[in-house]
Amino acid sequence: MKKILVETSARHIHVSEEQFKILFGNEANIEIRSMLSQPGQYVSTSRVDVVGPKKTIPNVSILGPYRDAGQVEMSLTDCRTLGVSAPVRESGDLKGSAPIKLVGPNGELELKEGLIVAKRHIHMNEEDAKEFGVKNGDIVKVAIQNNDRSLIFDDVVVRIKNRFALAMHIDTDESNAAGCSGTVFGTIVK
């Protein structure tokens, strides 16, 4: 069976253009620092502080392009550090998610909802889906084999769009649990 690239998705933020202007000023524009594996997605040069009731996590990257709504993705460990309880959710499922404050060099945003712990997932296109025998929304298990901390991740959601590049995304807590380092591949277990 074909292997899937497993990528660690570190804490990051998505914002709308209006939210970006509040944080960085009306004349500011989002600029690309480096491209990500998903086509059209990138890490910007812009960073903000994420402020919780307990602590602040400074210099968190903003990803582009702009989104319709602000979304902050943190690990469970990050949420404990901030003093916030955030739900595990798929990207974009923000209704009833945790509130959080963002502080940029030009302004602040109080998001009434938007902080989530991203549900582990696999991006794939329709051709990949046929090869793996899965459909959008399926829940699968993915095995990661290594010398020290082999692990099978359960409850991995399959997300299919033709613009997606084949990759599984896990957060830093999950990556550490599986001893991921360097280039890592996983295999769907049925």
PyMOL commands that set and color helices and strands:
alter all, ss='L'
color gray80, all
select helices_A, chain A and resi 17-24+76-82+126-132+172-177
alter helices_A, ss='H'
color red, helices_A
select strands_A, chain A and resi 4-8+12-14+32-35+42-51+56-64+71-73+88-89+98-103+108-118+121-124+139-144+151-160+167-170+184-189
alter strands_A, ss='S'
color yellow, strands_A
deselect
rebuild
show_as cartoon
